[in-house]
Amino acid sequence: MAKAKKLFTIGYEQTPSRAVLDELENAGVKLLVDVRAVTSSRRPGFSKNQLAAGLDERGIAYLHPREELDELSALVKKSSPVCLLCYERDHTHCHRQWIAEIIEDRDEVKVENLAAKQV
């Protein structure tokens, strides 16, 4: 039986960008999918361009899709491991959990919620 693909999620609330990048790299993430409605942030390192540059330095690709669940599903199938990023630290209080559960059910992937060290 084939090994189930993983789909990670992570939130950056109260977490420095370096800690998030370290957590992604340690988990072996190859593609970060930013599911925030707005990709700007007052937190240093988390606006779209800054985040993409920091990820690129670690060999992690960045994508901000536009409500395309089918596109995301296809990416998870072919570009593993993928991680969904949003602001809320607690995945149970964030829409990324809902997205992850849909992908988990549709594509039989295993979801793992990452948590980087807080400040």
Biopython code that builds the backbone (N, CA, C, O; Angstrom):
import numpy as np
from Bio.PDB.StructureBuilder import StructureBuilder

atoms = [
    (1, "MET", "N", (0.838, -1.191, 0.000)),
    (1, "MET", "CA", (0.000, 0.000, 0.000)),
    (1, "MET", "C", (0.879, 1.249, 0.000)),
    (1, "MET", "O", (1.868, 1.318, 0.730)),
    (2, "ALA", "N", (0.520, 2.221, -0.808)),
    (2, "ALA", "CA", (1.306, 3.449, -0.935)),
    (2, "ALA", "C", (1.220, 4.281, 0.346)),
    (2, "ALA", "O", (0.193, 4.322, 1.023)),
    (3, "LYS", "N", (2.320, 4.932, 0.643)),
    (3, "LYS", "CA", (2.377, 5.811, 1.805)),
    (3, "LYS", "C", (1.536, 7.057, 1.545)),
    (3, "LYS", "O", (1.640, 7.666, 0.480)),
    (4, "ALA", "N", (0.701, 7.439, 2.514)),
    (4, "ALA", "CA", (-0.161, 8.614, 2.350)),
    (4, "ALA", "C", (0.687, 9.882, 2.289)),
    (4, "ALA", "O", (1.648, 10.045, 3.041)),
    (5, "LYS", "N", (0.312, 10.765, 1.384)),
    (5, "LYS", "CA", (0.993, 12.059, 1.288)),
    (5, "LYS", "C", (0.598, 12.896, 2.492)),
    (5, "LYS", "O", (-0.478, 12.723, 3.065)),
    (6, "LYS", "N", (1.499, 13.817, 2.868)),
    (6, "LYS", "CA", (1.236, 14.696, 3.996)),
    (6, "LYS", "C", (0.846, 16.078, 3.508)),
    (6, "LYS", "O", (1.340, 16.567, 2.493)),
    (7, "LEU", "N", (-0.042, 16.682, 4.251)),
    (7, "LEU", "CA", (-0.390, 18.089, 4.066)),
    (7, "LEU", "C", (-0.203, 18.745, 5.419)),
    (7, "LEU", "O", (-0.887, 18.403, 6.384)),
    (8, "PHE", "N", (0.722, 19.687, 5.488)),
    (8, "PHE", "CA", (0.985, 20.404, 6.720)),
    (8, "PHE", "C", (0.175, 21.689, 6.756)),
    (8, "PHE", "O", (-0.239, 22.203, 5.717)),
    (9, "THR", "N", (-0.048, 22.207, 7.967)),
    (9, "THR", "CA", (-0.595, 23.550, 8.129)),
    (9, "THR", "C", (0.253, 24.255, 9.187)),
    (9, "THR", "O", (0.850, 23.617, 10.053)),
    (10, "ILE", "N", (0.293, 25.584, 9.096)),
    (10, "ILE", "CA", (1.024, 26.366, 10.092)),
    (10, "ILE", "C", (0.428, 27.768, 10.168)),
    (10, "ILE", "O", (-0.021, 28.320, 9.163)),
    (11, "GLY", "N", (0.430, 28.333, 11.367)),
    (11, "GLY", "CA", (0.023, 29.716, 11.588)),
    (11, "GLY", "C", (1.190, 30.475, 12.192)),
    (11, "GLY", "O", (2.016, 29.888, 12.892)),
    (12, "TYR", "N", (1.268, 31.765, 11.931)),
    (12, "TYR", "CA", (2.435, 32.527, 12.389)),
    (12, "TYR", "C", (2.141, 33.509, 13.519)),
    (12, "TYR", "O", (2.999, 34.316, 13.875)),
    (13, "GLU", "N", (0.949, 33.449, 14.080)),
    (13, "GLU", "CA", (0.589, 34.341, 15.188)),
    (13, "GLU", "C", (1.602, 34.202, 16.331)),
    (13, "GLU", "O", (1.901, 33.092, 16.771)),
    (14, "GLN", "N", (2.124, 35.333, 16.803)),
    (14, "GLN", "CA", (3.082, 35.393, 17.913)),
    (14, "GLN", "C", (4.352, 34.581, 17.650)),
    (14, "GLN", "O", (4.971, 34.059, 18.578)),
    (15, "THR", "N", (4.730, 34.483, 16.373)),
    (15, "THR", "CA", (5.897, 33.686, 16.005)),
    (15, "THR", "C", (6.780, 34.488, 15.054)),
    (15, "THR", "O", (6.270, 35.054, 14.087)),
    (16, "PRO", "N", (8.084, 34.554, 15.297)),
    (16, "PRO", "CA", (8.966, 35.265, 14.370)),
    (16, "PRO", "C", (9.119, 34.493, 13.058)),
    (16, "PRO", "O", (9.010, 33.267, 13.032)),
    (17, "SER", "N", (9.369, 35.218, 11.983)),
    (17, "SER", "CA", (9.456, 34.589, 10.671)),
    (17, "SER", "C", (10.539, 33.519, 10.619)),
    (17, "SER", "O", (10.338, 32.476, 9.996)),
    (18, "ARG", "N", (11.663, 33.750, 11.248)),
    (18, "ARG", "CA", (12.745, 32.759, 11.240)),
    (18, "ARG", "C", (12.280, 31.434, 11.842)),
    (18, "ARG", "O", (12.630, 30.370, 11.331)),
    (19, "ALA", "N", (11.502, 31.485, 12.914)),
    (19, "ALA", "CA", (11.015, 30.255, 13.545)),
    (19, "ALA", "C", (10.064, 29.497, 12.619)),
    (19, "ALA", "O", (10.100, 28.268, 12.557)),
    (20, "VAL", "N", (9.218, 30.230, 11.904)),
    (20, "VAL", "CA", (8.298, 29.592, 10.955)),
    (20, "VAL", "C", (9.086, 28.950, 9.824)),
    (20, "VAL", "O", (8.822, 27.806, 9.455)),
    (21, "LEU", "N", (10.052, 29.679, 9.270)),
    (21, "LEU", "CA", (10.877, 29.142, 8.193)),
    (21, "LEU", "C", (11.662, 27.915, 8.654)),
    (21, "LEU", "O", (11.782, 26.940, 7.912)),
    (22, "ASP", "N", (12.191, 27.959, 9.866)),
    (22, "ASP", "CA", (12.900, 26.800, 10.423)),
    (22, "ASP", "C", (11.974, 25.592, 10.533)),
    (22, "ASP", "O", (12.351, 24.478, 10.172)),
    (23, "GLU", "N", (10.772, 25.818, 11.027)),
    (23, "GLU", "CA", (9.804, 24.733, 11.204)),
    (23, "GLU", "C", (9.434, 24.099, 9.861)),
    (23, "GLU", "O", (9.348, 22.876, 9.746)),
    (24, "LEU", "N", (9.217, 24.939, 8.851)),
    (24, "LEU", "CA", (8.898, 24.438, 7.508)),
    (24, "LEU", "C", (10.051, 23.622, 6.940)),
    (24, "LEU", "O", (9.850, 22.540, 6.389)),
    (25, "GLU", "N", (11.262, 24.154, 7.083)),
    (25, "GLU", "CA", (12.434, 23.459, 6.559)),
    (25, "GLU", "C", (12.645, 22.122, 7.277)),
    (25, "GLU", "O", (12.927, 21.110, 6.635)),
    (26, "ASN", "N", (12.511, 22.119, 8.591)),
    (26, "ASN", "CA", (12.685, 20.892, 9.370)),
    (26, "ASN", "C", (11.646, 19.833, 9.021)),
    (26, "ASN", "O", (11.926, 18.638, 9.113)),
    (27, "ALA", "N", (10.451, 20.260, 8.621)),
    (27, "ALA", "CA", (9.391, 19.320, 8.241)),
    (27, "ALA", "C", (9.560, 18.812, 6.811)),
    (27, "ALA", "O", (8.870, 17.881, 6.394)),
    (28, "GLY", "N", (10.474, 19.421, 6.064)),
    (28, "GLY", "CA", (10.710, 19.000, 4.687)),
    (28, "GLY", "C", (9.719, 19.565, 3.692)),
    (28, "GLY", "O", (9.548, 19.013, 2.605)),
    (29, "VAL", "N", (9.063, 20.663, 4.051)),
    (29, "VAL", "CA", (8.081, 21.285, 3.167)),
    (29, "VAL", "C", (8.774, 21.791, 1.899)),
    (29, "VAL", "O", (9.846, 22.393, 1.968)),
    (30, "LYS", "N", (8.159, 21.544, 0.749)),
    (30, "LYS", "CA", (8.700, 21.980, -0.541)),
    (30, "LYS", "C", (7.865, 23.087, -1.185)),
    (30, "LYS", "O", (8.339, 23.800, -2.069)),
    (31, "LEU", "N", (6.594, 23.226, -0.723)),
    (31, "LEU", "CA", (5.704, 24.252, -1.267)),
    (31, "LEU", "C", (4.844, 24.810, -0.143)),
    (31, "LEU", "O", (4.155, 24.060, 0.549)),
    (32, "LEU", "N", (4.885, 26.134, 0.041)),
    (32, "LEU", "CA", (4.027, 26.803, 1.010)),
    (32, "LEU", "C", (2.880, 27.447, 0.251)),
    (32, "LEU", "O", (3.100, 28.247, -0.659)),
    (33, "VAL", "N", (1.667, 27.101, 0.623)),
    (33, "VAL", "CA", (0.477, 27.681, 0.010)),
    (33, "VAL", "C", (-0.128, 28.651, 1.017)),
    (33, "VAL", "O", (-0.621, 28.249, 2.071)),
    (34, "ASP", "N", (-0.083, 29.915, 0.678)),
    (34, "ASP", "CA", (-0.568, 30.998, 1.526)),
    (34, "ASP", "C", (-2.073, 31.126, 1.321)),
    (34, "ASP", "O", (-2.519, 31.556, 0.258)),
    (35, "VAL", "N", (-2.858, 30.758, 2.331)),
    (35, "VAL", "CA", (-4.319, 30.788, 2.189)),
    (35, "VAL", "C", (-4.944, 32.021, 2.854)),
    (35, "VAL", "O", (-6.153, 32.062, 3.083)),
    (36, "ARG", "N", (-4.119, 33.017, 3.158)),
    (36, "ARG", "CA", (-4.655, 34.266, 3.704)),
    (36, "ARG", "C", (-5.401, 35.004, 2.597)),
    (36, "ARG", "O", (-4.997, 34.967, 1.435)),
    (37, "ALA", "N", (-6.478, 35.664, 2.960)),
    (37, "ALA", "CA", (-7.221, 36.465, 1.982)),
    (37, "ALA", "C", (-6.372, 37.649, 1.518)),
    (37, "ALA", "O", (-6.404, 38.022, 0.345)),
    (38, "VAL", "N", (-5.623, 38.231, 2.436)),
    (38, "VAL", "CA", (-4.758, 39.376, 2.148)),
    (38, "VAL", "C", (-3.330, 38.971, 2.489)),
    (38, "VAL", "O", (-3.062, 38.512, 3.599)),
    (39, "THR", "N", (-2.419, 39.137, 1.545)),
    (39, "THR", "CA", (-1.046, 38.668, 1.746)),
    (39, "THR", "C", (-0.110, 39.726, 2.312)),
    (39, "THR", "O", (1.106, 39.537, 2.314)),
    (40, "SER", "N", (-0.649, 40.814, 2.783)),
    (40, "SER", "CA", (0.189, 41.801, 3.463)),
    (40, "SER", "C", (0.085, 41.540, 4.966)),
    (40, "SER", "O", (-0.898, 40.981, 5.452)),
    (41, "SER", "N", (1.119, 41.958, 5.681)),
    (41, "SER", "CA", (1.140, 41.735, 7.123)),
    (41, "SER", "C", (1.961, 42.822, 7.784)),
    (41, "SER", "O", (2.941, 43.307, 7.218)),
    (42, "ARG", "N", (1.559, 43.199, 8.974)),
    (42, "ARG", "CA", (2.350, 44.150, 9.755)),
    (42, "ARG", "C", (3.502, 43.441, 10.458)),
    (42, "ARG", "O", (4.419, 44.089, 10.961)),
    (43, "ARG", "N", (3.454, 42.124, 10.492)),
    (43, "ARG", "CA", (4.513, 41.338, 11.123)),
    (43, "ARG", "C", (5.706, 41.235, 10.180)),
    (43, "ARG", "O", (5.537, 40.838, 9.027)),
    (44, "PRO", "N", (6.902, 41.580, 10.637)),
    (44, "PRO", "CA", (8.087, 41.518, 9.791)),
    (44, "PRO", "C", (8.300, 40.111, 9.219)),
    (44, "PRO", "O", (8.267, 39.115, 9.942)),
    (45, "GLY", "N", (8.520, 40.061, 7.900)),
    (45, "GLY", "CA", (8.818, 38.800, 7.243)),
    (45, "GLY", "C", (7.620, 38.042, 6.719)),
    (45, "GLY", "O", (7.781, 36.985, 6.110)),
    (46, "PHE", "N", (6.411, 38.559, 6.942)),
    (46, "PHE", "CA", (5.224, 37.803, 6.547)),
    (46, "PHE", "C", (4.398, 38.436, 5.429)),
    (46, "PHE", "O", (3.375, 37.875, 5.036)),
    (47, "SER", "N", (4.817, 39.588, 4.910)),
    (47, "SER", "CA", (4.162, 40.099, 3.704)),
    (47, "SER", "C", (4.598, 39.216, 2.542)),
    (47, "SER", "O", (5.671, 38.612, 2.578)),
    (48, "LYS", "N", (3.772, 39.146, 1.528)),
    (48, "LYS", "CA", (3.976, 38.216, 0.414)),
    (48, "LYS", "C", (5.411, 38.190, -0.122)),
    (48, "LYS", "O", (6.016, 37.120, -0.197)),
    (49, "ASN", "N", (5.958, 39.331, -0.488)),
    (49, "ASN", "CA", (7.291, 39.365, -1.096)),
    (49, "ASN", "C", (8.393, 38.973, -0.114)),
    (49, "ASN", "O", (9.319, 38.247, -0.474)),
    (50, "GLN", "N", (8.292, 39.451, 1.124)),
    (50, "GLN", "CA", (9.282, 39.085, 2.142)),
    (50, "GLN", "C", (9.219, 37.590, 2.442)),
    (50, "GLN", "O", (10.253, 36.930, 2.545)),
    (51, "LEU", "N", (8.023, 37.068, 2.579)),
    (51, "LEU", "CA", (7.835, 35.650, 2.869)),
    (51, "LEU", "C", (8.367, 34.796, 1.725)),
    (51, "LEU", "O", (9.093, 33.828, 1.954)),
    (52, "ALA", "N", (8.007, 35.152, 0.499)),
    (52, "ALA", "CA", (8.465, 34.396, -0.671)),
    (52, "ALA", "C", (9.995, 34.397, -0.763)),
    (52, "ALA", "O", (10.596, 33.378, -1.102)),
    (53, "ALA", "N", (10.621, 35.534, -0.464)),
    (53, "ALA", "CA", (12.087, 35.626, -0.516)),
    (53, "ALA", "C", (12.726, 34.745, 0.555)),
    (53, "ALA", "O", (13.698, 34.043, 0.277)),
    (54, "GLY", "N", (12.194, 34.775, 1.765)),
    (54, "GLY", "CA", (12.723, 33.936, 2.844)),
    (54, "GLY", "C", (12.567, 32.452, 2.552)),
    (54, "GLY", "O", (13.452, 31.654, 2.859)),
    (55, "LEU", "N", (11.444, 32.091, 1.962)),
    (55, "LEU", "CA", (11.215, 30.697, 1.581)),
    (55, "LEU", "C", (12.173, 30.274, 0.483)),
    (55, "LEU", "O", (12.734, 29.179, 0.524)),
    (56, "ASP", "N", (12.359, 31.149, -0.502)),
    (56, "ASP", "CA", (13.235, 30.850, -1.633)),
    (56, "ASP", "C", (14.662, 30.563, -1.164)),
    (56, "ASP", "O", (15.331, 29.681, -1.701)),
    (57, "GLU", "N", (15.118, 31.303, -0.172)),
    (57, "GLU", "CA", (16.461, 31.082, 0.380)),
    (57, "GLU", "C", (16.616, 29.676, 0.956)),
    (57, "GLU", "O", (17.731, 29.169, 1.070)),
    (58, "ARG", "N", (15.509, 29.054, 1.313)),
    (58, "ARG", "CA", (15.530, 27.711, 1.910)),
    (58, "ARG", "C", (15.064, 26.636, 0.932)),
    (58, "ARG", "O", (14.891, 25.477, 1.307)),
    (59, "GLY", "N", (14.864, 27.028, -0.320)),
    (59, "GLY", "CA", (14.460, 26.048, -1.322)),
    (59, "GLY", "C", (12.999, 25.641, -1.241)),
    (59, "GLY", "O", (12.629, 24.548, -1.670)),
    (60, "ILE", "N", (12.165, 26.524, -0.689)),
    (60, "ILE", "CA", (10.737, 26.263, -0.570)),
    (60, "ILE", "C", (9.990, 27.208, -1.502)),
    (60, "ILE", "O", (10.194, 28.421, -1.461)),
    (61, "ALA", "N", (9.130, 26.649, -2.337)),
    (61, "ALA", "CA", (8.339, 27.464, -3.268)),
    (61, "ALA", "C", (7.171, 28.121, -2.531)),
    (61, "ALA", "O", (6.752, 27.660, -1.470)),
    (62, "TYR", "N", (6.655, 29.206, -3.112)),
    (62, "TYR", "CA", (5.548, 29.966, -2.516)),
    (62, "TYR", "C", (4.426, 30.115, -3.536)),
    (62, "TYR", "O", (4.673, 30.343, -4.720)),
    (63, "LEU", "N", (3.188, 29.984, -3.059)),
    (63, "LEU", "CA", (2.026, 30.158, -3.925)),
    (63, "LEU", "C", (0.889, 30.774, -3.124)),
    (63, "LEU", "O", (0.645, 30.394, -1.979)),
    (64, "HIS", "N", (0.192, 31.733, -3.740)),
    (64, "HIS", "CA", (-1.014, 32.303, -3.150)),
    (64, "HIS", "C", (-2.157, 32.105, -4.147)),
    (64, "HIS", "O", (-2.363, 32.939, -5.029)),
    (65, "PRO", "N", (-2.903, 31.001, -4.010)),
    (65, "PRO", "CA", (-3.987, 30.725, -4.963)),
    (65, "PRO", "C", (-5.212, 31.584, -4.683)),
    (65, "PRO", "O", (-5.317, 32.199, -3.622)),
    (66, "ARG", "N", (-6.138, 31.624, -5.637)),
    (66, "ARG", "CA", (-7.377, 32.391, -5.501)),
    (66, "ARG", "C", (-8.556, 31.438, -5.397)),
    (66, "ARG", "O", (-9.213, 31.141, -6.395)),
    (67, "GLU", "N", (-8.820, 30.963, -4.191)),
    (67, "GLU", "CA", (-9.994, 30.110, -3.934)),
    (67, "GLU", "C", (-10.107, 28.950, -4.925)),
    (67, "GLU", "O", (-11.206, 28.648, -5.391)),
    (68, "GLU", "N", (-9.021, 28.314, -5.245)),
    (68, "GLU", "CA", (-9.002, 27.207, -6.199)),
    (68, "GLU", "C", (-8.718, 25.910, -5.470)),
    (68, "GLU", "O", (-7.570, 25.471, -5.405)),
    (69, "LEU", "N", (-9.748, 25.296, -4.922)),
    (69, "LEU", "CA", (-9.586, 24.055, -4.176)),
    (69, "LEU", "C", (-9.092, 22.926, -5.078)),
    (69, "LEU", "O", (-8.299, 22.092, -4.639)),
    (70, "ASP", "N", (-9.544, 22.887, -6.323)),
    (70, "ASP", "CA", (-9.088, 21.852, -7.247)),
    (70, "ASP", "C", (-7.598, 22.011, -7.554)),
    (70, "ASP", "O", (-6.869, 21.024, -7.643)),
    (71, "GLU", "N", (-7.153, 23.255, -7.714)),
    (71, "GLU", "CA", (-5.732, 23.524, -7.954)),
    (71, "GLU", "C", (-4.901, 23.074, -6.755)),
    (71, "GLU", "O", (-3.860, 22.436, -6.919)),
    (72, "LEU", "N", (-5.356, 23.403, -5.567)),
    (72, "LEU", "CA", (-4.660, 23.020, -4.352)),
    (72, "LEU", "C", (-4.600, 21.500, -4.222)),
    (72, "LEU", "O", (-3.560, 20.942, -3.872)),
    (73, "SER", "N", (-5.699, 20.846, -4.501)),
    (73, "SER", "CA", (-5.761, 19.391, -4.441)),
    (73, "SER", "C", (-4.743, 18.763, -5.391)),
    (73, "SER", "O", (-4.056, 17.811, -5.019)),
    (74, "ALA", "N", (-4.644, 19.277, -6.590)),
    (74, "ALA", "CA", (-3.686, 18.765, -7.569)),
    (74, "ALA", "C", (-2.252, 18.991, -7.102)),
    (74, "ALA", "O", (-1.397, 18.126, -7.289)),
    (75, "LEU", "N", (-1.982, 20.147, -6.496)),
    (75, "LEU", "CA", (-0.639, 20.437, -5.995)),
    (75, "LEU", "C", (-0.238, 19.481, -4.880)),
    (75, "LEU", "O", (0.900, 19.014, -4.833)),
    (76, "VAL", "N", (-1.163, 19.196, -3.996)),
    (76, "VAL", "CA", (-0.880, 18.278, -2.888)),
    (76, "VAL", "C", (-0.565, 16.887, -3.428)),
    (76, "VAL", "O", (0.304, 16.192, -2.900)),
    (77, "LYS", "N", (-1.271, 16.484, -4.476)),
    (77, "LYS", "CA", (-1.038, 15.161, -5.076)),
    (77, "LYS", "C", (0.333, 15.057, -5.725)),
    (77, "LYS", "O", (0.979, 14.012, -5.648)),
    (78, "LYS", "N", (0.790, 16.151, -6.377)),
    (78, "LYS", "CA", (2.046, 16.050, -7.127)),
    (78, "LYS", "C", (3.242, 16.720, -6.465)),
    (78, "LYS", "O", (4.378, 16.350, -6.763)),
    (79, "SER", "N", (3.038, 17.679, -5.590)),
    (79, "SER", "CA", (4.148, 18.459, -5.015)),
    (79, "SER", "C", (4.235, 18.279, -3.508)),
    (79, "SER", "O", (4.084, 19.245, -2.759)),
    (80, "SER", "N", (4.466, 17.112, -3.076)),
    (80, "SER", "CA", (4.483, 16.876, -1.641)),
    (80, "SER", "C", (5.887, 17.091, -1.099)),
    (80, "SER", "O", (6.845, 16.853, -1.835)),
    (81, "PRO", "N", (6.064, 17.517, 0.114)),
    (81, "PRO", "CA", (5.043, 17.967, 1.041)),
    (81, "PRO", "C", (4.686, 19.442, 0.862)),
    (81, "PRO", "O", (5.530, 20.288, 0.565)),
    (82, "VAL", "N", (3.404, 19.705, 1.057)),
    (82, "VAL", "CA", (2.821, 21.037, 0.925)),
    (82, "VAL", "C", (2.378, 21.493, 2.311)),
    (82, "VAL", "O", (1.983, 20.675, 3.142)),
    (83, "CYS", "N", (2.444, 22.800, 2.557)),
    (83, "CYS", "CA", (1.985, 23.357, 3.832)),
    (83, "CYS", "C", (1.075, 24.551, 3.563)),
    (83, "CYS", "O", (1.395, 25.411, 2.743)),
    (84, "LEU", "N", (-0.057, 24.598, 4.256)),
    (84, "LEU", "CA", (-0.970, 25.740, 4.199)),
    (84, "LEU", "C", (-0.581, 26.717, 5.294)),
    (84, "LEU", "O", (-0.372, 26.318, 6.440)),
    (85, "LEU", "N", (-0.484, 27.999, 4.948)),
    (85, "LEU", "CA", (-0.130, 29.026, 5.924)),
    (85, "LEU", "C", (-1.262, 30.025, 6.081)),
    (85, "LEU", "O", (-1.871, 30.457, 5.103)),
    (86, "CYS", "N", (-1.532, 30.386, 7.330)),
    (86, "CYS", "CA", (-2.429, 31.486, 7.646)),
    (86, "CYS", "C", (-1.929, 32.125, 8.937)),
    (86, "CYS", "O", (-0.890, 31.727, 9.463)),
    (87, "TYR", "N", (-2.649, 33.097, 9.441)),
    (87, "TYR", "CA", (-2.191, 33.839, 10.611)),
    (87, "TYR", "C", (-2.400, 33.092, 11.927)),
    (87, "TYR", "O", (-1.456, 32.965, 12.707)),
    (88, "GLU", "N", (-3.597, 32.600, 12.193)),
    (88, "GLU", "CA", (-3.946, 32.047, 13.498)),
    (88, "GLU", "C", (-3.039, 30.885, 13.893)),
    (88, "GLU", "O", (-2.856, 29.942, 13.123)),
    (89, "ARG", "N", (-2.486, 30.955, 15.073)),
    (89, "ARG", "CA", (-1.602, 29.892, 15.565)),
    (89, "ARG", "C", (-2.374, 28.589, 15.778)),
    (89, "ARG", "O", (-1.905, 27.515, 15.403)),
    (90, "ASP", "N", (-3.548, 28.690, 16.376)),
    (90, "ASP", "CA", (-4.365, 27.510, 16.671)),
    (90, "ASP", "C", (-5.176, 27.139, 15.431)),
    (90, "ASP", "O", (-6.101, 27.853, 15.043)),
    (91, "HIS", "N", (-4.821, 26.031, 14.827)),
    (91, "HIS", "CA", (-5.465, 25.619, 13.575)),
    (91, "HIS", "C", (-6.959, 25.383, 13.735)),
    (91, "HIS", "O", (-7.696, 25.461, 12.751)),
    (92, "THR", "N", (-7.425, 25.098, 14.941)),
    (92, "THR", "CA", (-8.859, 24.849, 15.134)),
    (92, "THR", "C", (-9.686, 26.123, 15.050)),
    (92, "THR", "O", (-10.911, 26.062, 14.949)),
    (93, "HIS", "N", (-9.025, 27.275, 15.092)),
    (93, "HIS", "CA", (-9.716, 28.559, 14.980)),
    (93, "HIS", "C", (-9.423, 29.249, 13.651)),
    (93, "HIS", "O", (-9.548, 30.469, 13.542)),
    (94, "CYS", "N", (-9.037, 28.479, 12.653)),
    (94, "CYS", "CA", (-8.621, 29.061, 11.378)),
    (94, "CYS", "C", (-9.258, 28.313, 10.209)),
    (94, "CYS", "O", (-9.478, 27.103, 10.271)),
    (95, "HIS", "N", (-9.548, 29.059, 9.145)),
    (95, "HIS", "CA", (-10.151, 28.441, 7.963)),
    (95, "HIS", "C", (-9.212, 27.456, 7.276)),
    (95, "HIS", "O", (-9.672, 26.632, 6.486)),
    (96, "ARG", "N", (-7.903, 27.518, 7.555)),
    (96, "ARG", "CA", (-6.992, 26.552, 6.923)),
    (96, "ARG", "C", (-7.302, 25.124, 7.366)),
    (96, "ARG", "O", (-7.036, 24.175, 6.629)),
    (97, "GLN", "N", (-7.862, 24.967, 8.563)),
    (97, "GLN", "CA", (-8.248, 23.639, 9.037)),
    (97, "GLN", "C", (-9.380, 23.079, 8.176)),
    (97, "GLN", "O", (-9.376, 21.896, 7.834)),
    (98, "TRP", "N", (-10.334, 23.915, 7.833)),
    (98, "TRP", "CA", (-11.450, 23.504, 6.979)),
    (98, "TRP", "C", (-10.924, 23.083, 5.607)),
    (98, "TRP", "O", (-11.351, 22.065, 5.062)),
    (99, "ILE", "N", (-10.001, 23.864, 5.051)),
    (99, "ILE", "CA", (-9.411, 23.537, 3.756)),
    (99, "ILE", "C", (-8.650, 22.206, 3.856)),
    (99, "ILE", "O", (-8.793, 21.337, 2.996)),
    (100, "ALA", "N", (-7.850, 22.058, 4.901)),
    (100, "ALA", "CA", (-7.067, 20.832, 5.088)),
    (100, "ALA", "C", (-7.972, 19.608, 5.210)),
    (100, "ALA", "O", (-7.664, 18.554, 4.654)),
    (101, "GLU", "N", (-9.074, 19.735, 5.925)),
    (101, "GLU", "CA", (-9.995, 18.605, 6.096)),
    (101, "GLU", "C", (-10.643, 18.198, 4.776)),
    (101, "GLU", "O", (-10.839, 17.010, 4.522)),
    (102, "ILE", "N", (-10.971, 19.163, 3.946)),
    (102, "ILE", "CA", (-11.550, 18.847, 2.631)),
    (102, "ILE", "C", (-10.534, 18.083, 1.786)),
    (102, "ILE", "O", (-10.869, 17.071, 1.172)),
    (103, "ILE", "N", (-9.292, 18.568, 1.755)),
    (103, "ILE", "CA", (-8.239, 17.911, 0.975)),
    (103, "ILE", "C", (-7.967, 16.519, 1.556)),
    (103, "ILE", "O", (-7.764, 15.560, 0.811)),
    (104, "GLU", "N", (-7.964, 16.419, 2.866)),
    (104, "GLU", "CA", (-7.723, 15.129, 3.527)),
    (104, "GLU", "C", (-8.775, 14.101, 3.109)),
    (104, "GLU", "O", (-8.441, 12.959, 2.791)),
    (105, "ASP", "N", (-10.028, 14.506, 3.110)),
    (105, "ASP", "CA", (-11.115, 13.599, 2.726)),
    (105, "ASP", "C", (-11.095, 13.279, 1.236)),
    (105, "ASP", "O", (-11.279, 12.126, 0.845)),
    (106, "ARG", "N", (-10.874, 14.282, 0.414)),
    (106, "ARG", "CA", (-10.888, 14.097, -1.051)),
    (106, "ARG", "C", (-9.735, 13.260, -1.550)),
    (106, "ARG", "O", (-9.906, 12.394, -2.409)),
    (107, "ASP", "N", (-8.569, 13.517, -1.015)),
    (107, "ASP", "CA", (-7.352, 12.963, -1.592)),
    (107, "ASP", "C", (-6.620, 11.976, -0.688)),
    (107, "ASP", "O", (-5.523, 11.519, -1.010)),
    (108, "GLU", "N", (-7.235, 11.656, 0.435)),
    (108, "GLU", "CA", (-6.666, 10.684, 1.362)),
    (108, "GLU", "C", (-5.234, 11.024, 1.760)),
    (108, "GLU", "O", (-4.344, 10.174, 1.720)),
    (109, "VAL", "N", (-5.032, 12.269, 2.140)),
    (109, "VAL", "CA", (-3.732, 12.706, 2.649)),
    (109, "VAL", "C", (-3.804, 12.771, 4.164)),
    (109, "VAL", "O", (-4.888, 12.808, 4.747)),
    (110, "LYS", "N", (-2.645, 12.784, 4.789)),
    (110, "LYS", "CA", (-2.578, 12.902, 6.236)),
    (110, "LYS", "C", (-2.215, 14.346, 6.576)),
    (110, "LYS", "O", (-1.204, 14.865, 6.103)),
    (111, "VAL", "N", (-3.046, 14.991, 7.400)),
    (111, "VAL", "CA", (-2.806, 16.379, 7.787)),
    (111, "VAL", "C", (-2.027, 16.414, 9.102)),
    (111, "VAL", "O", (-2.347, 15.711, 10.061)),
    (112, "GLU", "N", (-0.991, 17.258, 9.111)),
    (112, "GLU", "CA", (-0.206, 17.468, 10.331)),
    (112, "GLU", "C", (-0.077, 18.959, 10.548)),
    (112, "GLU", "O", (0.358, 19.685, 9.655)),
    (113, "ASN", "N", (-0.450, 19.419, 11.726)),
    (113, "ASN", "CA", (-0.405, 20.842, 12.054)),
    (113, "ASN", "C", (0.913, 21.172, 12.746)),
    (113, "ASN", "O", (1.211, 20.646, 13.818)),
    (114, "LEU", "N", (1.689, 22.040, 12.127)),
    (114, "LEU", "CA", (2.980, 22.463, 12.668)),
    (114, "LEU", "C", (2.782, 23.667, 13.580)),
    (114, "LEU", "O", (1.824, 24.425, 13.428)),
    (115, "ALA", "N", (3.698, 23.834, 14.529)),
    (115, "ALA", "CA", (3.673, 24.993, 15.416)),
    (115, "ALA", "C", (5.110, 25.413, 15.685)),
    (115, "ALA", "O", (5.859, 24.696, 16.350)),
    (116, "ALA", "N", (5.492, 26.570, 15.169)),
    (116, "ALA", "CA", (6.838, 27.091, 15.392)),
    (116, "ALA", "C", (6.929, 27.709, 16.775)),
    (116, "ALA", "O", (5.911, 28.032, 17.387)),
    (117, "LYS", "N", (8.151, 27.873, 17.267)),
    (117, "LYS", "CA", (8.364, 28.452, 18.593)),
    (117, "LYS", "C", (7.880, 29.887, 18.632)),
    (117, "LYS", "O", (8.130, 30.671, 17.716)),
    (118, "GLN", "N", (7.183, 30.216, 19.707)),
    (118, "GLN", "CA", (6.657, 31.572, 19.884)),
    (118, "GLN", "C", (7.718, 32.500, 20.442)),
    (118, "GLN", "O", (8.740, 32.063, 20.971)),
    (119, "VAL", "N", (7.447, 33.806, 20.309)),
    (119, "VAL", "CA", (8.352, 34.821, 20.876)),
    (119, "VAL", "C", (8.155, 34.888, 22.363)),
    (119, "VAL", "O", (8.817, 35.677, 23.038)),
]
sb = StructureBuilder()
sb.init_structure("model")
sb.init_model(0)
sb.init_chain("A")
sb.init_seg("    ")
for serial, (resi, resn, name, xyz) in enumerate(atoms, 1):
    if name == "N":
        sb.init_residue(resn, " ", resi, " ")
    sb.init_atom(name, np.array(xyz, "f"), 0.0, 1.0, " ", f" {name:<3s}", serial, name[0])
structure = sb.get_structure()
